[in-house]
Amino acid sequence: MLLILFSAVLWGTVGVTVASLYRLTDLSALTVGLIRVALAVPALVTASVLLRQFQTFKLTGPFIGLAALMGLATAAYQVCLFAAIQEAGVAVAALIALCTAPVWVAVLSAVVFRERLPLRAVLLLGAALCGAALLVYQPGAAQSAGTRPLVGAAWALGAALSYATLTVVSRALAPLASPLVSLTAAFSVATVLLLPLALREGITLMAVPWSAWGLLVYLGVVTTALGYVVFLRGLRTTPATFASVLTLLEPLVAVVLAGVFLGERLLPLNLLGAGLLVVSVGWFTRVWNKERGA
């Protein structure tokens, strides 16, 4: 559980990092997504070699299939989320993607792993999702949304489903290989899939200042490579549905950091959402552990 929470904290720093990056460069969101997963690959390979993860690894058919599916889900998440932002705006895309992902995870986990949520846990999950929605809600988001909100909403649902697939597949990969090996394969696939899309937009890496490269390296090595390694390690002993609820704390970290470093103010409604989110996740954890005799 602590590893999942740590990964949520790392992912919570992505927003303020990307916002700072956009102040320094004119890179597109898709290019940033490509660079993020691409920079993670050499970091993962280096760590795997130093820790001798490849020596004990056995390449099997199930591993190849699951790693390819995880890479596809990773790439699809980037494409769907960026398309949702373009069509419906940041706030709408974030609300839909954030608040439907745990539901998708619960549904997929019930089918794949036979995980079942007791009624109290379902109610607490709903409360946590409401808290997350209130936390990130900003009045006037509809006015600043894109020109095709329904299309954007569909893309956001695709992003949520991609994230849920990534989480469930990660859970299935956990016993087959170390997190380092699994992520090396998956992010390599995602890089190959995203590269043609980024090339169509045009990549201008030569114009990126050195200060921006520091932020890009942080995104790739810390929030992506380290964040997902920790997440996959935690999934070895944490059910996928439970993990998806814990990662709802990610937007809380993002909002706090945005207030500290970017000067963004929290409205009373946002504070109410933060409180509801924290209480619901804490209570959900208690109910979940009690159901399993922990």
C-alpha positions in Angstrom: 0.0 0.0 0.0 2.8 2.4 0.8 4.5 1.7 -2.5 1.2 2.6 -4.3 0.9 5.8 -2.3 4.5 6.7 -3.1 3.9 6.3 -6.8 0.7 8.5 -6.5 2.9 11.2 -4.9 5.4 11.0 -7.8 2.7 11.1 -10.4 1.2 14.1 -8.5 4.3 16.1 -9.4 3.7 15.7 -13.2 1.2 18.5 -13.5 3.4 21.3 -12.0 6.4 19.9 -13.9 4.6 19.9 -17.3 3.2 23.4 -16.6 6.7 24.7 -15.9 8.0 22.9 -19.0 5.4 24.7 -21.2 6.6 28.0 -19.9 10.0 27.2 -21.3 9.2 25.5 -24.6 6.6 25.2 -27.3 6.7 21.4 -27.4 3.3 19.7 -28.1 1.7 17.6 -25.5 2.1 14.5 -27.7 5.8 15.1 -28.0 6.2 15.6 -24.3 4.4 12.2 -23.8 6.8 10.5 -26.3 9.9 12.0 -24.7 8.6 11.0 -21.2 8.3 7.3 -22.1 11.4 7.3 -24.4 13.6 8.7 -21.6 12.3 6.1 -19.2 13.6 3.2 -21.4 17.4 3.8 -21.0 16.9 4.4 -17.3 15.1 1.1 -16.9 17.6 -0.8 -19.1 20.5 0.6 -17.0 18.8 -0.3 -13.7 18.0 -3.8 -15.0 21.6 -4.5 -16.1 23.1 -3.1 -12.8 20.6 -5.2 -10.7 21.0 -8.2 -13.0 17.3 -8.5 -13.7 17.8 -10.0 -17.2 19.9 -12.9 -15.9 16.9 -14.5 -14.1 14.3 -13.5 -16.6 12.7 -16.1 -18.9 11.0 -14.8 -22.0 7.6 -16.5 -22.4 4.6 -16.1 -24.7 2.3 -14.7 -21.9 5.0 -12.1 -21.0 5.3 -11.0 -24.6 1.6 -10.6 -25.0 1.0 -8.8 -21.8 4.0 -6.5 -22.2 2.8 -5.6 -25.7 -0.7 -4.9 -24.4 0.7 -2.7 -21.6 2.8 -0.8 -24.1 -0.3 -0.3 -26.3 -2.3 0.9 -23.3 0.4 3.3 -22.4 0.6 4.8 -25.9 -3.2 4.9 -26.2 -3.5 6.7 -22.8 -1.2 9.5 -24.1 -3.1 9.9 -27.4 -6.6 9.7 -25.9 -5.8 12.2 -23.1 -4.2 14.7 -25.4 -7.1 14.4 -27.9 -9.6 14.9 -25.0 -7.8 18.0 -23.9 -7.8 19.4 -27.4 -11.5 18.7 -28.0 -13.1 19.3 -24.6 -10.5 21.3 -22.5 -8.2 20.4 -19.7 -10.8 20.4 -16.9 -13.4 18.3 -18.6 -10.8 15.8 -19.8 -9.3 15.5 -16.4 -12.7 15.1 -14.7 -13.9 12.3 -16.9 -10.6 10.5 -17.2 -9.9 10.7 -13.5 -13.3 9.8 -12.2 -14.1 6.9 -14.5 -10.7 5.1 -14.4 -11.2 3.4 -11.0 -14.7 2.2 -12.1 -13.1 0.7 -15.2 -10.4 -0.9 -13.1 -13.1 -2.4 -10.7 -15.0 -3.8 -13.7 -11.9 -5.3 -15.4 -10.6 -6.7 -12.1 -13.9 -8.4 -11.4 -13.7 -10.1 -14.8 -10.0 -10.9 -14.9 -9.1 -11.5 -11.2 -12.6 -12.2 -9.7 -12.1 -9.2 -7.4 -15.4 -8.2 -5.7 -16.2 -5.0 -3.8 -18.5 -5.2 -0.8 -21.4 -2.7 -0.9 -19.7 -0.4 1.7 -16.6 -0.3 -0.5 -18.6 0.6 -3.6 -20.3 3.5 -1.7 -16.9 4.7 -0.5 -15.5 4.5 -4.0 -18.3 6.7 -5.2 -17.6 9.2 -2.4 -13.9 9.2 -3.3 -14.7 9.9 -6.9 -17.1 12.8 -6.0 -14.3 14.2 -3.8 -11.8 13.9 -6.6 -14.3 15.7 -9.0 -14.8 18.5 -6.5 -11.1 18.8 -5.9 -10.2 19.5 -9.5 -13.4 21.4 -10.5 -12.9 25.0 -11.6 -15.9 27.3 -12.4 -15.8 28.5 -15.9 -14.3 25.3 -17.2 -17.2 24.9 -19.6 -16.5 28.3 -21.2 -12.8 27.4 -21.7 -13.5 23.9 -23.1 -12.8 22.9 -26.6 -15.2 23.1 -29.6 -16.4 19.5 -29.5 -17.1 18.5 -25.9 -18.9 15.3 -26.7 -16.0 14.1 -28.9 -13.6 15.1 -26.1 -15.6 13.2 -23.5 -15.4 10.1 -25.7 -11.6 10.5 -25.9 -11.4 11.0 -22.1 -13.3 7.8 -21.6 -10.8 6.1 -23.9 -8.0 7.5 -21.7 -9.7 6.2 -18.6 -10.1 2.7 -20.1 -6.5 2.8 -21.3 -5.3 3.6 -17.8 -7.5 0.8 -16.3 -6.1 -1.7 -18.9 -2.6 -0.6 -18.0 -3.3 -1.2 -14.3 -4.9 -4.6 -14.7 -2.2 -5.8 -17.2 0.5 -4.6 -14.7 -1.1 -6.7 -12.1 -1.1 -9.8 -14.4 2.6 -9.1 -15.3 3.8 -8.8 -11.7 4.4 -12.6 -11.1 6.0 -13.1 -14.6 9.0 -10.7 -14.4 10.5 -8.0 -12.3 8.9 -4.5 -12.6 12.1 -3.3 -14.3 12.0 -5.9 -17.1 8.2 -5.5 -17.6 8.4 -1.8 -17.9 11.4 -1.8 -20.2 9.5 -4.0 -22.7 6.2 -2.0 -22.3 7.7 1.5 -22.6 9.8 0.4 -25.6 6.6 -0.7 -27.3 4.9 2.6 -26.4 7.9 4.6 -27.7 7.7 2.8 -31.1 4.0 3.4 -31.3 4.1 7.1 -30.4 7.1 8.1 -32.5 5.3 8.2 -35.9 2.5 10.3 -34.4 5.0 12.8 -32.9 6.9 12.9 -36.2 3.7 14.0 -38.0 3.4 16.9 -35.6 7.1 17.8 -36.1 9.7 17.4 -33.3 11.9 20.4 -32.6 14.2 19.1 -29.9 17.1 21.2 -31.0 15.2 24.3 -29.8 14.7 22.9 -26.3 16.8 24.8 -23.7 18.9 22.9 -21.2 16.7 23.9 -18.3 13.7 22.3 -20.0 15.7 19.1 -20.6 16.2 18.9 -16.8 12.4 18.8 -16.4 12.0 16.3 -19.2 14.6 14.0 -17.6 12.7 14.3 -14.3 9.5 13.4 -16.1 11.0 10.4 -17.8 13.3 9.0 -15.1 11.6 9.9 -11.8 7.8 10.2 -12.5 7.8 7.5 -15.2 10.6 5.0 -14.7 10.7 5.1 -10.9 7.0 5.8 -10.5 5.9 2.8 -12.5 8.5 0.5 -11.0 7.3 1.3 -7.6 3.7 1.0 -8.7 4.3 -2.5 -10.3 6.1 -3.6 -7.2 3.2 -2.6 -5.1 0.8 -4.4 -7.3 2.4 -7.7 -6.5 0.7 -7.7 -3.1 -2.1 -5.1 -3.8 -5.3 -5.9 -5.7 -5.8 -3.7 -8.8 -9.1 -2.1 -7.6 -7.6 -1.2 -4.3 -4.5 0.3 -6.0 -6.7 2.4 -8.4 -8.5 3.9 -5.4 -5.2 4.8 -3.6 -3.9 6.6 -6.7 -6.9 8.9 -6.5 -4.6 10.8 -4.0 -2.5 11.8 -7.0 -4.7 14.9 -7.9 -4.5 16.0 -4.2 -0.7 16.2 -4.5 -1.0 17.9 -7.8 -3.4 20.6 -6.5 -1.3 21.3 -3.4 1.9 21.6 -5.5 0.1 23.9 -8.0 -0.9 26.1 -5.1 2.6 26.3 -3.7 4.6 26.6 -6.9 2.2 28.1 -9.4 0.1 30.3 -7.2 -3.2 28.6 -8.0 -5.8 29.1 -5.4 -8.1 26.5 -3.9 -11.8 27.4 -3.7 -13.9 26.2 -0.7 -15.5 23.6 -3.0 -12.0 22.3 -3.8 -11.1 22.1 -0.1 -14.4 20.2 0.5 -13.5 17.8 -2.2 -10.0 17.3 -0.8 -11.5 16.4 2.6 -14.1 14.1 1.2 -11.4 12.4 -0.9 -9.0 11.8 1.9 -11.7 10.5 4.3 -13.2 8.2 1.7 -9.9 6.7 0.7 -8.9 6.2 4.3 -12.2 4.6 5.1 -12.1 2.5 1.9 -8.7 1.2 3.0 -10.1 0.2 6.4 -13.1 -1.6 4.9 -10.9 -3.4 2.3 -8.5 -4.6 4.8 -11.2 -5.7 7.2 -12.9 -7.7 4.4 -9.7 -9.6 3.8 -8.9 -10.1 7.4 -5.9 -7.8 7.4 
